[in-house]
Amino acid sequence: MVPLWLEKAMPTTLTLKNIPDEVYERLKVAAEAHRRSLNSEAIVCLETVLTPTKIAPSERLARARQLRAGLSTTQFRARDIDTLKRQGRP
């Protein structure tokens, strides 16, 4: 899936001022993790918030069923899931 910002030319420039240090650092870390520039990461973040993709309930259900079908036949109990979630935590 190609992000919306890659499909359309973007003639507008936006300059952001007074970005809190914590927000800047989080954006920088996210950009590095996604191998993007700060500018590209900021655009993706804005798009995610301002133009979220709508998924029809039937499509969401189909995806859930597909994921469930791909799981092994091992049954997980709630207790097993809780144990797995706690692993690696102090």
TORKOL-4160 file (C-alpha; in steps of 0.2 Angstrom, whole numbers, padded with zeros to 4 digits, m for minus):
90
<pt num="1" X="0000" Y="0000" Z="0000"/>
<pt num="2" X="0007" Y="0017" Z="m0005"/>
<pt num="3" X="0005" Y="0031" Z="0007"/>
<pt num="4" X="m0006" Y="0045" Z="0001"/>
<pt num="5" X="0008" Y="0057" Z="0001"/>
<pt num="6" X="0018" Y="0047" Z="m0012"/>
<pt num="7" X="0003" Y="0047" Z="m0023"/>
<pt num="8" X="0000" Y="0066" Z="m0024"/>
<pt num="9" X="0012" Y="0080" Z="m0027"/>
<pt num="10" X="0014" Y="0091" Z="m0012"/>
<pt num="11" X="0015" Y="0109" Z="m0016"/>
<pt num="12" X="0013" Y="0115" Z="0002"/>
<pt num="13" X="0027" Y="0118" Z="0014"/>
<pt num="14" X="0024" Y="0118" Z="0032"/>
<pt num="15" X="0037" Y="0124" Z="0045"/>
<pt num="16" X="0034" Y="0119" Z="0063"/>
<pt num="17" X="0041" Y="0129" Z="0077"/>
<pt num="18" X="0043" Y="0127" Z="0096"/>
<pt num="19" X="0041" Y="0108" Z="0095"/>
<pt num="20" X="0043" Y="0101" Z="0113"/>
<pt num="21" X="0060" Y="0091" Z="0115"/>
<pt num="22" X="0051" Y="0075" Z="0119"/>
<pt num="23" X="0040" Y="0075" Z="0104"/>
<pt num="24" X="0055" Y="0079" Z="0093"/>
<pt num="25" X="0065" Y="0065" Z="0100"/>
<pt num="26" X="0051" Y="0053" Z="0098"/>
<pt num="27" X="0049" Y="0058" Z="0080"/>
<pt num="28" X="0067" Y="0056" Z="0077"/>
<pt num="29" X="0067" Y="0038" Z="0085"/>
<pt num="30" X="0052" Y="0033" Z="0075"/>
<pt num="31" X="0060" Y="0040" Z="0059"/>
<pt num="32" X="0076" Y="0030" Z="0062"/>
<pt num="33" X="0066" Y="0014" Z="0066"/>
<pt num="34" X="0056" Y="0016" Z="0050"/>
<pt num="35" X="0071" Y="0022" Z="0039"/>
<pt num="36" X="0063" Y="0038" Z="0035"/>
<pt num="37" X="0068" Y="0056" Z="0036"/>
<pt num="38" X="0061" Y="0067" Z="0049"/>
<pt num="39" X="0050" Y="0076" Z="0036"/>
<pt num="40" X="0043" Y="0059" Z="0029"/>
<pt num="41" X="0040" Y="0053" Z="0047"/>
<pt num="42" X="0030" Y="0068" Z="0052"/>
<pt num="43" X="0020" Y="0067" Z="0036"/>
<pt num="44" X="0016" Y="0049" Z="0040"/>
<pt num="45" X="0011" Y="0053" Z="0058"/>
<pt num="46" X="0000" Y="0067" Z="0052"/>
<pt num="47" X="m0009" Y="0056" Z="0039"/>
<pt num="48" X="m0012" Y="0043" Z="0051"/>
<pt num="49" X="m0021" Y="0054" Z="0063"/>
<pt num="50" X="m0030" Y="0065" Z="0051"/>
<pt num="51" X="m0034" Y="0053" Z="0037"/>
<pt num="52" X="m0036" Y="0036" Z="0045"/>
<pt num="53" X="m0041" Y="0022" Z="0034"/>
<pt num="54" X="m0058" Y="0015" Z="0036"/>
<pt num="55" X="m0060" Y="m0004" Z="0037"/>
<pt num="56" X="m0077" Y="m0011" Z="0034"/>
<pt num="57" X="m0083" Y="m0022" Z="0048"/>
<pt num="58" X="m0084" Y="m0037" Z="0036"/>
<pt num="59" X="m0066" Y="m0034" Z="0030"/>
<pt num="60" X="m0060" Y="m0033" Z="0048"/>
<pt num="61" X="m0069" Y="m0049" Z="0052"/>
<pt num="62" X="m0062" Y="m0058" Z="0037"/>
<pt num="63" X="m0044" Y="m0052" Z="0042"/>
<pt num="64" X="m0047" Y="m0059" Z="0060"/>
<pt num="65" X="m0053" Y="m0076" Z="0053"/>
<pt num="66" X="m0038" Y="m0077" Z="0041"/>
<pt num="67" X="m0026" Y="m0073" Z="0056"/>
<pt num="68" X="m0035" Y="m0086" Z="0067"/>
<pt num="69" X="m0034" Y="m0099" Z="0053"/>
<pt num="70" X="m0015" Y="m0096" Z="0051"/>
<pt num="71" X="m0012" Y="m0100" Z="0069"/>
<pt num="72" X="m0006" Y="m0117" Z="0075"/>
<pt num="73" X="m0018" Y="m0129" Z="0082"/>
<pt num="74" X="m0011" Y="m0127" Z="0099"/>
<pt num="75" X="m0025" Y="m0120" Z="0110"/>
<pt num="76" X="m0019" Y="m0105" Z="0122"/>
<pt num="77" X="m0028" Y="m0103" Z="0138"/>
<pt num="78" X="m0030" Y="m0086" Z="0147"/>
<pt num="79" X="m0017" Y="m0092" Z="0160"/>
<pt num="80" X="m0005" Y="m0096" Z="0146"/>
<pt num="81" X="m0008" Y="m0079" Z="0138"/>
<pt num="82" X="m0005" Y="m0070" Z="0154"/>
<pt num="83" X="0011" Y="m0079" Z="0157"/>
<pt num="84" X="0018" Y="m0075" Z="0140"/>
<pt num="85" X="0013" Y="m0057" Z="0142"/>
<pt num="86" X="0023" Y="m0056" Z="0158"/>
<pt num="87" X="0038" Y="m0064" Z="0151"/>
<pt num="88" X="0052" Y="m0051" Z="0150"/>
<pt num="89" X="0044" Y="m0039" Z="0162"/>
<pt num="90" X="0052" Y="m0035" Z="0179"/>
